[in-house]
């Protein structure tokens, strides 16, 4: 079953790329399988300066949101059900953050991101989901 469309037949909402099935999240080139993925990113969630959670991004796409079906559930009331996604872009070999049409926005290093204007996720960068006061910092880039 395709996790983005909920369909079994034909994967109409994705296409085969050189590195696997590609998700349609607003721009092309996002890998849906781990095949060919060598770089992994880690997000550290801080509250009052203390790391309260580490999120290894070992999958090519991780959806953040308030819904129970999100890959990473964020409990802040300002976060949308399907808020944002962090995706590995196979064409560039970079991680990007895409806002999935959230009401209260997503920011990378203080700049707003959107579905049509994703932002590259760099080691040492800062991601903010909606009005949450928790800091999300990037790091832990490594090759597996």
Residue frames as qw, qx, qy, qz and C-alpha x, y, z in Angstrom:
[[0.000, 0.890, 0.456, 0.000, 0.00, 0.00, 0.00],
 [0.377, 0.466, -0.026, 0.800, 1.26, 3.47, -0.85],
 [0.346, -0.483, -0.558, 0.580, 1.42, 5.47, 2.39],
 [0.034, -0.204, 0.040, 0.978, 0.85, 8.78, 0.62],
 [0.417, -0.035, -0.425, -0.803, -2.29, 7.81, -1.29],
 [0.579, -0.064, 0.631, -0.512, -3.64, 4.82, 0.65],
 [0.827, 0.384, -0.109, -0.396, -3.98, 2.88, -2.61],
 [0.746, -0.248, 0.596, 0.163, -2.65, -0.52, -3.53],
 [0.744, 0.477, 0.421, 0.205, -3.02, -0.41, -7.28],
 [0.598, 0.636, 0.194, 0.447, -0.38, 1.07, -9.55],
 [0.467, -0.498, -0.122, 0.721, 0.97, 3.79, -7.26],
 [0.348, 0.756, 0.393, 0.391, -0.59, 6.48, -9.47],
 [0.175, -0.983, -0.015, -0.050, 0.57, 9.28, -7.17],
 [0.474, -0.668, 0.477, 0.319, 4.21, 8.25, -7.44],
 [0.741, 0.617, -0.243, -0.102, 6.62, 7.40, -10.18],
 [0.920, -0.168, 0.075, 0.347, 9.61, 5.15, -10.47],
 [0.114, 0.944, -0.310, -0.010, 12.87, 7.06, -10.25],
 [0.610, 0.486, -0.596, 0.191, 16.48, 5.91, -10.39],
 [0.076, 0.310, -0.754, 0.575, 16.52, 5.56, -6.60],
 [0.018, 0.295, 0.902, -0.316, 13.05, 4.07, -5.95],
 [0.010, -0.739, -0.632, -0.232, 9.45, 5.25, -5.83],
 [0.203, 0.140, -0.105, 0.963, 9.19, 9.02, -5.65],
 [0.032, -0.629, -0.671, 0.392, 6.60, 10.73, -3.44],
 [0.134, 0.605, 0.353, 0.701, 4.57, 13.61, -4.83],
 [0.369, -0.643, -0.450, 0.497, 4.95, 16.24, -2.09],
 [0.089, 0.938, 0.118, -0.313, 4.99, 19.29, -4.32],
 [0.270, 0.791, -0.500, -0.227, 8.30, 18.80, -6.12],
 [0.943, 0.201, -0.254, -0.074, 9.98, 15.76, -7.65],
 [0.493, 0.535, -0.603, 0.327, 12.88, 13.63, -6.60],
 [0.463, -0.508, 0.526, -0.501, 11.93, 12.45, -3.13],
 [0.398, 0.181, -0.898, -0.044, 12.94, 8.87, -2.48],
 [0.747, -0.361, 0.023, -0.558, 10.40, 6.59, -0.77],
 [0.970, -0.148, -0.160, 0.103, 12.71, 3.66, -0.16],
 [0.494, -0.787, 0.298, 0.218, 16.02, 3.57, 1.68],
 [0.838, 0.183, 0.313, 0.408, 17.81, 2.06, -1.30],
 [0.502, 0.554, 0.107, 0.655, 20.62, 4.38, -2.33],
 [0.271, -0.906, -0.006, -0.326, 20.30, 6.60, 0.74],
 [0.718, 0.108, -0.443, 0.525, 23.61, 7.05, 2.49],
 [0.115, 0.295, -0.327, 0.890, 23.25, 10.25, 4.47],
 [0.427, -0.612, -0.665, -0.014, 21.20, 10.36, 7.65],
 [0.023, -0.521, 0.169, -0.836, 20.27, 13.40, 9.67],
 [0.396, -0.420, -0.741, 0.343, 19.27, 13.66, 13.31],
 [0.179, -0.692, -0.115, -0.690, 17.01, 16.26, 14.90],
 [0.361, -0.164, -0.684, 0.612, 17.47, 17.19, 18.56],
 [0.291, -0.742, -0.388, -0.463, 14.43, 18.63, 20.34],
 [0.346, 0.041, -0.511, 0.786, 15.30, 21.00, 23.18],
 [0.361, -0.791, -0.386, -0.307, 13.09, 22.41, 25.91],
 [0.420, -0.899, 0.114, -0.045, 14.58, 25.04, 28.22],
 [0.110, 0.793, -0.599, -0.011, 18.03, 24.24, 26.83],
 [0.488, -0.284, 0.819, -0.097, 17.86, 20.50, 27.57],
 [0.370, 0.162, -0.771, -0.493, 17.65, 17.78, 24.91],
 [0.627, -0.029, 0.527, -0.573, 14.36, 15.99, 25.52],
 [0.854, 0.307, 0.408, -0.099, 14.22, 13.92, 22.34],
 [0.099, -0.482, 0.651, 0.578, 16.48, 12.86, 19.48],
 [0.773, 0.461, 0.300, -0.316, 14.85, 12.02, 16.16],
 [0.354, -0.305, 0.703, 0.536, 17.06, 10.08, 13.74],
 [0.624, 0.552, -0.032, -0.552, 15.89, 10.64, 10.17],
 [0.376, -0.259, 0.855, 0.245, 16.61, 7.16, 8.86],
 [0.506, 0.533, 0.677, 0.046, 13.66, 7.15, 6.46],
 [0.349, 0.210, 0.381, 0.830, 13.66, 9.16, 3.25],
 [0.222, -0.495, -0.218, -0.812, 10.53, 11.10, 4.28],
 [0.258, -0.315, -0.758, 0.510, 9.28, 11.88, 7.78],
 [0.196, -0.635, -0.380, -0.644, 5.93, 13.62, 8.27],
 [0.176, -0.102, -0.588, 0.783, 5.52, 15.79, 11.37],
 [0.352, -0.393, -0.324, -0.785, 2.08, 16.69, 12.68],
 [0.428, -0.247, 0.508, -0.706, -0.56, 16.43, 15.39],
 [0.864, 0.054, -0.209, -0.455, -2.38, 13.46, 13.81],
 [0.775, -0.364, 0.512, -0.071, -1.77, 10.02, 15.25],
 [0.890, 0.363, 0.238, 0.139, -0.85, 8.83, 11.74],
 [0.245, 0.908, -0.331, 0.079, 2.08, 11.25, 11.42],
 [0.790, 0.223, -0.461, 0.335, 5.56, 9.71, 11.56],
 [0.352, -0.023, -0.504, 0.789, 6.47, 12.12, 14.37],
 [0.252, -0.776, -0.548, -0.184, 3.54, 13.33, 16.47],
 [0.205, 0.202, -0.257, 0.922, 3.91, 16.91, 17.74],
 [0.220, -0.557, -0.775, 0.200, 1.52, 17.70, 20.58],
 [0.065, -0.273, -0.152, 0.948, 1.48, 21.51, 20.47],
 [0.368, 0.621, 0.617, -0.313, -2.03, 22.84, 19.75],
 [0.261, 0.770, -0.153, -0.562, -0.78, 25.19, 16.99],
 [0.139, -0.308, 0.849, 0.407, 0.62, 22.28, 14.95],
 [0.696, 0.230, -0.222, -0.643, -1.55, 21.06, 12.06],
 [0.928, -0.061, 0.321, -0.178, -2.52, 17.40, 11.67],
 [0.831, 0.240, 0.222, 0.451, -0.16, 16.98, 8.69],
 [0.174, -0.918, -0.003, 0.357, 2.13, 19.92, 9.35],
 [0.211, 0.819, -0.488, -0.216, 5.48, 19.45, 7.58],
 [0.989, 0.074, 0.063, 0.111, 7.79, 16.84, 6.12],
 [0.202, -0.750, 0.570, 0.268, 11.54, 16.37, 6.19],
 [0.913, 0.366, 0.171, -0.054, 12.59, 14.61, 2.99],
 [0.509, -0.396, 0.543, 0.538, 15.76, 13.39, 1.36],
 [0.565, 0.739, -0.032, -0.367, 15.97, 14.84, -2.16],
 [0.865, -0.033, 0.409, 0.288, 17.71, 12.25, -4.32],
 [0.578, 0.740, 0.126, 0.321, 18.51, 14.64, -7.17],
 [0.073, 0.872, -0.279, 0.395, 20.56, 16.97, -4.95],
 [0.678, 0.005, -0.623, 0.391, 21.53, 14.58, -2.16],
 [0.001, 0.253, -0.391, 0.885, 20.21, 17.07, 0.41],
 [0.130, -0.499, -0.811, 0.276, 17.59, 17.01, 3.15],
 [0.092, -0.306, -0.181, -0.930, 14.77, 19.55, 2.81],
 [0.105, 0.369, 0.717, -0.582, 11.86, 20.73, 4.95],
 [0.143, -0.302, -0.574, -0.747, 8.47, 21.20, 3.28],
 [0.333, 0.131, 0.497, -0.790, 5.45, 22.79, 4.92],
 [0.062, 0.252, 0.927, 0.270, 2.37, 20.71, 4.01],
 [0.210, -0.537, -0.438, -0.690, -0.08, 23.61, 4.05],
 [0.386, -0.404, -0.664, 0.497, -0.10, 24.15, 7.80],
 [0.103, -0.907, -0.368, -0.177, -2.09, 27.01, 9.29],
 [0.402, -0.903, 0.072, 0.136, 0.65, 28.36, 11.56],
 [0.431, 0.826, -0.362, 0.039, 3.72, 27.74, 9.38],
 [0.915, -0.201, 0.072, 0.341, 7.13, 26.10, 9.49],
 [0.121, 0.952, -0.280, 0.001, 10.47, 27.92, 9.62],
 [0.903, -0.004, -0.032, 0.429, 14.04, 26.83, 8.92],
 [0.521, -0.076, -0.070, 0.847, 16.72, 29.14, 10.30],
 [0.018, 0.509, 0.292, -0.810, 14.10, 31.85, 10.83],
 [0.252, 0.231, -0.453, -0.823, 12.79, 31.78, 7.23],
 [0.734, 0.189, 0.403, -0.514, 9.31, 30.48, 6.34],
 [0.075, -0.165, 0.894, 0.410, 9.04, 27.40, 4.14],
 [0.692, 0.272, 0.175, -0.645, 6.17, 26.13, 2.03],
 [0.842, 0.197, 0.502, 0.019, 5.24, 23.31, -0.30],
 [0.652, 0.722, 0.101, 0.211, 6.52, 25.30, -3.28],
 [0.204, 0.813, -0.385, 0.387, 9.46, 26.81, -1.42],
 [0.898, -0.368, -0.191, 0.144, 11.15, 24.10, 0.67],
 [0.087, -0.896, 0.414, -0.138, 14.30, 24.86, 2.66],
 [0.702, 0.299, -0.608, 0.219, 17.49, 22.87, 2.83],
 [0.751, -0.653, 0.022, -0.093, 18.15, 21.31, 6.22],
 [0.502, 0.600, -0.498, 0.374, 21.78, 21.82, 7.21],
 [0.695, -0.268, -0.521, 0.417, 23.73, 20.52, 10.18],
 [0.282, -0.193, -0.325, 0.882, 23.41, 23.08, 12.97],
 [0.189, -0.329, -0.374, -0.846, 20.19, 24.49, 11.51],
 [0.194, 0.160, 0.653, -0.715, 17.05, 25.34, 13.45],
 [0.231, -0.327, -0.740, -0.541, 13.52, 24.16, 12.58],
 [0.232, 0.108, 0.536, -0.804, 10.37, 25.60, 14.17],
 [0.127, -0.374, -0.856, -0.334, 6.92, 24.04, 13.83],
 [0.266, -0.768, -0.482, -0.326, 4.08, 26.57, 14.31],
 [0.213, -0.821, 0.174, -0.500, 4.12, 28.40, 17.67],
 [0.905, -0.308, -0.236, 0.174, 5.89, 25.63, 19.59],
 [0.184, -0.923, 0.327, -0.089, 8.57, 26.97, 21.95],
 [0.860, -0.251, 0.384, 0.225, 10.58, 23.78, 21.67],
 [0.160, 0.763, -0.497, -0.382, 13.77, 24.19, 19.68],
 [0.940, 0.173, 0.286, 0.065, 14.54, 21.63, 17.00],
 [0.029, -0.799, 0.514, 0.311, 18.20, 21.60, 15.97],
 [0.920, 0.365, -0.127, -0.071, 19.80, 19.51, 13.24],
 [0.135, -0.718, 0.683, -0.007, 22.93, 17.46, 13.54],
 [0.700, -0.170, 0.689, -0.082, 24.36, 13.98, 13.50],
 [0.704, 0.597, -0.230, -0.307, 24.98, 13.80, 9.77],
 [0.431, -0.446, 0.775, 0.119, 26.67, 10.52, 9.01],
 [0.591, 0.332, -0.587, -0.442, 27.06, 7.89, 6.33],
 [0.738, -0.196, 0.577, -0.290, 25.68, 4.42, 7.04]]
